[in-house]
Amino acid sequence: MANPDALPQLLTIDQLAERLGVSIRHIRRLIAERRVPYLKVGWLVRFDPAEITAWLDRNRVAPSRSA
């Protein structure tokens, strides 16, 4: 069982871009447009993997049915 007091392993912009298969510039644009959940730690921007997973699920587009 995981320790509930343990902090999540936060991701950097570079790590998130690599995991999503997009450019760093795209991640920075998502941040600027406030379209992705992120944390500010001082001047650093970090991402909680659980929040990113939930964000991806919320933005999932279902396939259309073929007629």
Backbone as XML, in Angstrom:
<?xml version="1.0"?>
<chain id="A" units="angstrom">
  <residue number="1" name="MET">
    <atom name="N" x="0.846" y="-1.181" z="0.000"/>
    <atom name="CA" x="0.000" y="0.000" z="0.000"/>
    <atom name="C" x="0.887" y="1.239" z="0.000"/>
  </residue>
  <residue number="2" name="ALA">
    <atom name="N" x="0.551" y="2.210" z="-0.803"/>
    <atom name="CA" x="1.340" y="3.424" z="-0.927"/>
    <atom name="C" x="1.121" y="4.320" z="0.290"/>
  </residue>
  <residue number="3" name="ASN">
    <atom name="N" x="2.142" y="5.049" z="0.642"/>
    <atom name="CA" x="2.068" y="5.983" z="1.757"/>
    <atom name="C" x="1.234" y="7.190" z="1.334"/>
  </residue>
  <residue number="4" name="PRO">
    <atom name="N" x="0.101" y="7.460" z="2.017"/>
    <atom name="CA" x="-0.750" y="8.585" z="1.602"/>
    <atom name="C" x="-0.079" y="9.942" z="1.780"/>
  </residue>
  <residue number="5" name="ASP">
    <atom name="N" x="0.959" y="10.001" z="2.617"/>
    <atom name="CA" x="1.666" y="11.268" z="2.841"/>
    <atom name="C" x="2.786" y="11.491" z="1.833"/>
  </residue>
  <residue number="6" name="ALA">
    <atom name="N" x="3.066" y="10.500" z="0.997"/>
    <atom name="CA" x="4.148" y="10.623" z="0.018"/>
    <atom name="C" x="3.762" y="11.620" z="-1.062"/>
  </residue>
  <residue number="7" name="LEU">
    <atom name="N" x="4.696" y="12.439" z="-1.447"/>
    <atom name="CA" x="4.462" y="13.407" z="-2.512"/>
    <atom name="C" x="4.554" y="12.714" z="-3.867"/>
  </residue>
  <residue number="8" name="PRO">
    <atom name="N" x="3.745" y="13.158" z="-4.838"/>
    <atom name="CA" x="3.836" y="12.552" z="-6.175"/>
    <atom name="C" x="5.142" y="12.957" z="-6.851"/>
  </residue>
  <residue number="9" name="GLN">
    <atom name="N" x="5.619" y="12.114" z="-7.743"/>
    <atom name="CA" x="6.809" y="12.427" z="-8.525"/>
    <atom name="C" x="6.378" y="13.368" z="-9.642"/>
  </residue>
  <residue number="10" name="LEU">
    <atom name="N" x="6.623" y="14.655" z="-9.476"/>
    <atom name="CA" x="6.173" y="15.651" z="-10.446"/>
    <atom name="C" x="7.027" y="15.614" z="-11.698"/>
  </residue>
  <residue number="11" name="LEU">
    <atom name="N" x="6.397" y="15.953" z="-12.815"/>
    <atom name="CA" x="7.066" y="15.955" z="-14.117"/>
    <atom name="C" x="7.465" y="17.370" z="-14.515"/>
  </residue>
  <residue number="12" name="THR">
    <atom name="N" x="8.565" y="17.487" z="-15.236"/>
    <atom name="CA" x="8.979" y="18.767" z="-15.806"/>
    <atom name="C" x="8.296" y="18.940" z="-17.164"/>
  </residue>
  <residue number="13" name="ILE">
    <atom name="N" x="8.454" y="20.106" z="-17.736"/>
    <atom name="CA" x="7.919" y="20.356" z="-19.076"/>
    <atom name="C" x="8.534" y="19.384" z="-20.076"/>
  </residue>
  <residue number="14" name="ASP">
    <atom name="N" x="9.829" y="19.194" z="-20.009"/>
    <atom name="CA" x="10.516" y="18.280" z="-20.923"/>
    <atom name="C" x="9.993" y="16.851" z="-20.786"/>
  </residue>
  <residue number="15" name="GLN">
    <atom name="N" x="9.818" y="16.389" z="-19.544"/>
    <atom name="CA" x="9.343" y="15.030" z="-19.311"/>
    <atom name="C" x="7.917" y="14.843" z="-19.825"/>
  </residue>
  <residue number="16" name="LEU">
    <atom name="N" x="7.054" y="15.840" z="-19.585"/>
    <atom name="CA" x="5.673" y="15.734" z="-20.061"/>
    <atom name="C" x="5.627" y="15.719" z="-21.584"/>
  </residue>
  <residue number="17" name="ALA">
    <atom name="N" x="6.401" y="16.585" z="-22.216"/>
    <atom name="CA" x="6.440" y="16.627" z="-23.678"/>
    <atom name="C" x="6.874" y="15.269" z="-24.234"/>
  </residue>
  <residue number="18" name="GLU">
    <atom name="N" x="7.877" y="14.671" z="-23.627"/>
    <atom name="CA" x="8.362" y="13.370" z="-24.091"/>
    <atom name="C" x="7.290" y="12.295" z="-23.904"/>
  </residue>
  <residue number="19" name="ARG">
    <atom name="N" x="6.635" y="12.294" z="-22.758"/>
    <atom name="CA" x="5.602" y="11.277" z="-22.488"/>
    <atom name="C" x="4.409" y="11.415" z="-23.425"/>
  </residue>
  <residue number="20" name="LEU">
    <atom name="N" x="4.052" y="12.644" z="-23.770"/>
    <atom name="CA" x="2.906" y="12.861" z="-24.653"/>
    <atom name="C" x="3.292" y="12.813" z="-26.129"/>
  </residue>
  <residue number="21" name="GLY">
    <atom name="N" x="4.586" y="12.835" z="-26.414"/>
    <atom name="CA" x="5.039" y="12.786" z="-27.800"/>
    <atom name="C" x="4.799" y="14.089" z="-28.539"/>
  </residue>
  <residue number="22" name="VAL">
    <atom name="N" x="4.915" y="15.204" z="-27.825"/>
    <atom name="CA" x="4.731" y="16.521" z="-28.428"/>
    <atom name="C" x="5.967" y="17.374" z="-28.139"/>
  </residue>
  <residue number="23" name="SER">
    <atom name="N" x="6.015" y="18.545" z="-28.750"/>
    <atom name="CA" x="7.164" y="19.418" z="-28.539"/>
    <atom name="C" x="7.046" y="20.174" z="-27.214"/>
  </residue>
  <residue number="24" name="ILE">
    <atom name="N" x="8.167" y="20.629" z="-26.735"/>
    <atom name="CA" x="8.204" y="21.458" z="-25.527"/>
    <atom name="C" x="7.423" y="22.740" z="-25.780"/>
  </residue>
  <residue number="25" name="ARG">
    <atom name="N" x="7.544" y="23.266" z="-26.982"/>
    <atom name="CA" x="6.822" y="24.486" z="-27.338"/>
    <atom name="C" x="5.305" y="24.289" z="-27.214"/>
  </residue>
  <residue number="26" name="HIS">
    <atom name="N" x="4.815" y="23.114" z="-27.607"/>
    <atom name="CA" x="3.387" y="22.831" z="-27.497"/>
    <atom name="C" x="2.950" y="22.818" z="-26.022"/>
  </residue>
  <residue number="27" name="ILE">
    <atom name="N" x="3.742" y="22.203" z="-25.164"/>
    <atom name="CA" x="3.422" y="22.177" z="-23.729"/>
    <atom name="C" x="3.404" y="23.595" z="-23.178"/>
  </residue>
  <residue number="28" name="ARG">
    <atom name="N" x="4.379" y="24.404" z="-23.556"/>
    <atom name="CA" x="4.405" y="25.803" z="-23.085"/>
    <atom name="C" x="3.171" y="26.569" z="-23.561"/>
  </residue>
  <residue number="29" name="ARG">
    <atom name="N" x="2.697" y="26.282" z="-24.775"/>
    <atom name="CA" x="1.482" y="26.927" z="-25.277"/>
    <atom name="C" x="0.268" y="26.491" z="-24.455"/>
  </residue>
  <residue number="30" name="LEU">
    <atom name="N" x="0.173" y="25.194" z="-24.134"/>
    <atom name="CA" x="-0.922" y="24.704" z="-23.297"/>
    <atom name="C" x="-0.923" y="25.383" z="-21.928"/>
  </residue>
  <residue number="31" name="ILE">
    <atom name="N" x="0.265" y="25.612" z="-21.380"/>
    <atom name="CA" x="0.383" y="26.306" z="-20.090"/>
    <atom name="C" x="-0.091" y="27.742" z="-20.234"/>
  </residue>
  <residue number="32" name="ALA">
    <atom name="N" x="0.393" y="28.431" z="-21.256"/>
    <atom name="CA" x="0.039" y="29.840" z="-21.463"/>
    <atom name="C" x="-1.459" y="30.016" z="-21.648"/>
  </residue>
  <residue number="33" name="GLU">
    <atom name="N" x="-2.091" y="29.049" z="-22.294"/>
    <atom name="CA" x="-3.536" y="29.113" z="-22.534"/>
    <atom name="C" x="-4.337" y="28.487" z="-21.390"/>
  </residue>
  <residue number="34" name="ARG">
    <atom name="N" x="-3.632" y="28.033" z="-20.349"/>
    <atom name="CA" x="-4.245" y="27.380" z="-19.175"/>
    <atom name="C" x="-5.145" y="26.213" z="-19.581"/>
  </residue>
  <residue number="35" name="ARG">
    <atom name="N" x="-4.673" y="25.421" z="-20.516"/>
    <atom name="CA" x="-5.442" y="24.279" z="-21.017"/>
    <atom name="C" x="-4.996" y="22.972" z="-20.388"/>
  </residue>
  <residue number="36" name="VAL">
    <atom name="N" x="-3.911" y="22.986" z="-19.618"/>
    <atom name="CA" x="-3.374" y="21.790" z="-18.978"/>
    <atom name="C" x="-3.178" y="22.090" z="-17.487"/>
  </residue>
  <residue number="37" name="PRO">
    <atom name="N" x="-3.492" y="21.128" z="-16.596"/>
    <atom name="CA" x="-3.285" y="21.380" z="-15.164"/>
    <atom name="C" x="-1.790" y="21.362" z="-14.828"/>
  </residue>
  <residue number="38" name="TYR">
    <atom name="N" x="-1.362" y="22.370" z="-14.082"/>
    <atom name="CA" x="0.049" y="22.439" z="-13.694"/>
    <atom name="C" x="0.174" y="23.075" z="-12.326"/>
  </residue>
  <residue number="39" name="LEU">
    <atom name="N" x="1.347" y="22.917" z="-11.739"/>
    <atom name="CA" x="1.671" y="23.493" z="-10.438"/>
    <atom name="C" x="2.818" y="24.467" z="-10.614"/>
  </residue>
  <residue number="40" name="LYS">
    <atom name="N" x="2.771" y="25.545" z="-9.864"/>
    <atom name="CA" x="3.901" y="26.477" z="-9.840"/>
    <atom name="C" x="4.623" y="26.256" z="-8.513"/>
  </residue>
  <residue number="41" name="VAL">
    <atom name="N" x="5.895" y="25.915" z="-8.591"/>
    <atom name="CA" x="6.743" y="25.753" z="-7.417"/>
    <atom name="C" x="7.807" y="26.832" z="-7.534"/>
  </residue>
  <residue number="42" name="GLY">
    <atom name="N" x="7.526" y="27.977" z="-6.913"/>
    <atom name="CA" x="8.385" y="29.135" z="-7.137"/>
    <atom name="C" x="8.212" y="29.560" z="-8.585"/>
  </residue>
  <residue number="43" name="TRP">
    <atom name="N" x="9.294" y="29.614" z="-9.326"/>
    <atom name="CA" x="9.208" y="29.967" z="-10.743"/>
    <atom name="C" x="9.180" y="28.733" z="-11.643"/>
  </residue>
  <residue number="44" name="LEU">
    <atom name="N" x="9.231" y="27.550" z="-11.023"/>
    <atom name="CA" x="9.214" y="26.303" z="-11.787"/>
    <atom name="C" x="7.787" y="25.854" z="-12.086"/>
  </residue>
  <residue number="45" name="VAL">
    <atom name="N" x="7.601" y="25.233" z="-13.220"/>
    <atom name="CA" x="6.304" y="24.660" z="-13.604"/>
    <atom name="C" x="6.458" y="23.145" z="-13.542"/>
  </residue>
  <residue number="46" name="ARG">
    <atom name="N" x="5.539" y="22.499" z="-12.817"/>
    <atom name="CA" x="5.571" y="21.049" z="-12.676"/>
    <atom name="C" x="4.181" y="20.476" z="-12.909"/>
  </residue>
  <residue number="47" name="PHE">
    <atom name="N" x="4.125" y="19.179" z="-13.210"/>
    <atom name="CA" x="2.875" y="18.502" z="-13.521"/>
    <atom name="C" x="2.733" y="17.263" z="-12.656"/>
  </residue>
  <residue number="48" name="ASP">
    <atom name="N" x="1.539" y="17.084" z="-12.093"/>
    <atom name="CA" x="1.226" y="15.896" z="-11.310"/>
    <atom name="C" x="0.736" y="14.828" z="-12.298"/>
  </residue>
  <residue number="49" name="PRO">
    <atom name="N" x="1.403" y="13.683" z="-12.369"/>
    <atom name="CA" x="0.995" y="12.651" z="-13.337"/>
    <atom name="C" x="-0.471" y="12.236" z="-13.200"/>
  </residue>
  <residue number="50" name="ALA">
    <atom name="N" x="-1.011" y="12.183" z="-11.984"/>
    <atom name="CA" x="-2.411" y="11.803" z="-11.789"/>
    <atom name="C" x="-3.343" y="12.847" z="-12.407"/>
  </residue>
  <residue number="51" name="GLU">
    <atom name="N" x="-3.005" y="14.127" z="-12.256"/>
    <atom name="CA" x="-3.824" y="15.184" z="-12.849"/>
    <atom name="C" x="-3.738" y="15.161" z="-14.367"/>
  </residue>
  <residue number="52" name="ILE">
    <atom name="N" x="-2.569" y="14.853" z="-14.893"/>
    <atom name="CA" x="-2.406" y="14.771" z="-16.348"/>
    <atom name="C" x="-3.227" y="13.604" z="-16.896"/>
  </residue>
  <residue number="53" name="THR">
    <atom name="N" x="-3.218" y="12.471" z="-16.199"/>
    <atom name="CA" x="-4.021" y="11.319" z="-16.622"/>
    <atom name="C" x="-5.500" y="11.676" z="-16.641"/>
  </residue>
  <residue number="54" name="ALA">
    <atom name="N" x="-5.969" y="12.346" z="-15.591"/>
    <atom name="CA" x="-7.383" y="12.756" z="-15.529"/>
    <atom name="C" x="-7.694" y="13.757" z="-16.642"/>
  </residue>
  <residue number="55" name="TRP">
    <atom name="N" x="-6.785" y="14.671" z="-16.909"/>
    <atom name="CA" x="-6.966" y="15.668" z="-17.973"/>
    <atom name="C" x="-7.080" y="14.987" z="-19.331"/>
  </residue>
  <residue number="56" name="LEU">
    <atom name="N" x="-6.217" y="13.996" z="-19.565"/>
    <atom name="CA" x="-6.272" y="13.258" z="-20.825"/>
    <atom name="C" x="-7.609" y="12.529" z="-20.960"/>
  </residue>
  <residue number="57" name="ASP">
    <atom name="N" x="-8.078" y="11.923" z="-19.880"/>
    <atom name="CA" x="-9.363" y="11.214" z="-19.924"/>
    <atom name="C" x="-10.514" y="12.172" z="-20.218"/>
  </residue>
  <residue number="58" name="ARG">
    <atom name="N" x="-10.488" y="13.360" z="-19.606"/>
    <atom name="CA" x="-11.552" y="14.349" z="-19.832"/>
    <atom name="C" x="-11.556" y="14.861" z="-21.270"/>
  </residue>
  <residue number="59" name="ASN">
    <atom name="N" x="-10.404" y="14.871" z="-21.899"/>
    <atom name="CA" x="-10.292" y="15.412" z="-23.252"/>
    <atom name="C" x="-10.311" y="14.344" z="-24.333"/>
  </residue>
  <residue number="60" name="ARG">
    <atom name="N" x="-10.585" y="13.114" z="-23.935"/>
    <atom name="CA" x="-10.638" y="12.009" z="-24.894"/>
    <atom name="C" x="-11.851" y="12.184" z="-25.807"/>
  </residue>
  <residue number="61" name="VAL">
    <atom name="N" x="-11.653" y="11.965" z="-27.088"/>
    <atom name="CA" x="-12.733" y="12.070" z="-28.073"/>
    <atom name="C" x="-13.128" y="10.645" z="-28.469"/>
  </residue>
  <residue number="62" name="ALA">
    <atom name="N" x="-14.395" y="10.354" z="-28.304"/>
    <atom name="CA" x="-14.892" y="9.027" z="-28.663"/>
    <atom name="C" x="-14.944" y="8.883" z="-30.182"/>
  </residue>
  <residue number="63" name="PRO">
    <atom name="N" x="-14.679" y="7.687" z="-30.679"/>
    <atom name="CA" x="-14.767" y="7.487" z="-32.134"/>
    <atom name="C" x="-16.197" y="7.619" z="-32.608"/>
  </residue>
  <residue number="64" name="SER">
    <atom name="N" x="-16.356" y="8.097" z="-33.812"/>
    <atom name="CA" x="-17.703" y="8.221" z="-34.379"/>
    <atom name="C" x="-18.140" y="6.876" z="-34.927"/>
  </residue>
  <residue number="65" name="ARG">
    <atom name="N" x="-19.440" y="6.691" z="-34.981"/>
    <atom name="CA" x="-19.987" y="5.452" z="-35.509"/>
    <atom name="C" x="-20.015" y="5.506" z="-37.037"/>
  </residue>
  <residue number="66" name="SER">
    <atom name="N" x="-19.718" y="4.398" z="-37.641"/>
    <atom name="CA" x="-19.830" y="4.299" z="-39.100"/>
    <atom name="C" x="-21.275" y="4.003" z="-39.459"/>
  </residue>
  <residue number="67" name="ALA">
    <atom name="N" x="-21.743" y="4.622" z="-40.493"/>
    <atom name="CA" x="-23.142" y="4.413" z="-40.910"/>
    <atom name="C" x="-23.322" y="3.166" z="-41.698"/>
  </residue>
</chain>
